[in-house]
Amino acid sequence: MNIHSDIRNALQGTIAQPEPNHYTAEFAFASEHPIFKGHFPEYPLVPGVYLLQSLWQVAELIPGRAWSLKSVRSAKFQAQVRPPCSYTADVKIQEQAGRCLIRGEIIHAGGIAVQAVFECGVKSES
């Protein structure tokens, strides 16, 4: 089990861009996924770090963009995401003077499950 490959495998289709600097992607986990054997066997939940990584994964896969993560400025967990589940990672990018903020939300069951803000540097082109 590896968080990066788990999130890549959970990605359903491609990343959409509904408007400039706004990206969305769908993710899904089956009840049988091995992560739920340890988190938690009697009451399975998608781990918070997986939900945050889903947001970061969307930013990493934006064509023509390259970020370096500096910090997670904030993360607010508002609702549980339980299997079997699908959720939307909604990401908005704000770039300014060589740095950026990535604001993201995990939308699940019609509501916001997670809100987070990542501070990033913009990697220079080699």
N, C-alpha and C positions, 0 to 999 in steps of 0.2 A: 504494500500500500504506500503510495506516494502522493502527497497533496497536489503536486503540479499535474501529474498524469491523471489523477482522479478528476480534477476540475476540467482538464482538456477533454476527457472522455464524457463528462457530464454536459458539455456544451452541445446544444441542439442546433445544428445548422450553422449559420454565419452571423456575424455581427451586423446589425442594421444601423443606419445613420438617418434618423428621422429629420434632423436639422443640423446645421453646422455646429461642430463641437459637442454634439449630443449623440450618444451611442447606446444601443441596447442589445442584449443577448439573452437567450433562454437557456436554462440549465435544468437538468432532471436527475434525480437519484431514485433507484429502485429500492424497495424495502430490504432486498437481499444483499445490498452493498456491504462489504466487510467492515466499513467504518462504524456501522451501527451495532456490531457485536461488542464494541468497547465504549460506545457513546450513545446511549446507555442501553444495555440489553433489555431491561424491562420497560424502558421509556425512551426509545430512540429519538435522537435529535441530530440535525445537521450541525456539526460543530461551528462555532462562531468564526474560527479561523478559515474554514472552508467558504463561508459566506463572504468574508473580506477578500479572500483570494479570488473569488468569482468576479468581484468588482475590479480588482487589479488585472485579472486575466483579460477583461474587455479592453482596458487601456493598453495592455501590452500588444494586443492583436490589431490595433488600429494601423492600417497601412500607412507607411511613410512617417510614422511617429516612433520615437525612442525615448523612454523615460528612465531615470534612475530614482528609485524610491528613497526619499530622505526620512520621512516619518509618517506615521498615522496620527494626524492631528486630533482626530476624534472618532469614536465609534460608539454608536448608541444602538443597543439591541432592544427592540420593542415588541417582538413577537417570536414565538418558537416556529421553527421550520421542521416539520416531522415527515418521515417517509410513509408511503411513496410520495414524492413531491416534485413539483416543478416550480420554478421561480424565474423572475426577470431581474437581470442586473441592469440598472439604468445609470449611465455614467455621463457626467458633464465636465468638460475640460475648460479651465481658465488659464491661459498662458500670458505671462508678462515678464519681460526682461530676463530671459534665460531660466525662468522657473515656472512651475505651474501648480495649480491645485486641481485635484480630481475629486469631484463631489459625486458620491454614489449612493444609490438606494437599492435594496433588495425588496422587490415587490412579490408578495406571496399571499395567496388566498384573498386577493382584493385589497390588501393593505400593505403598509410599509413594515417590514420585519427588521430591517437594519438601515441605518444612515451612517455614512462614514465620509471623512475628508482625509485625503492623502496629500502630502506635500512632496513634490518631485522636482528634480532637476531635468533639464532638457539635454539629452546627450547630443554632442556635436557630431556632425557627419564626418566620417573619416575619408 
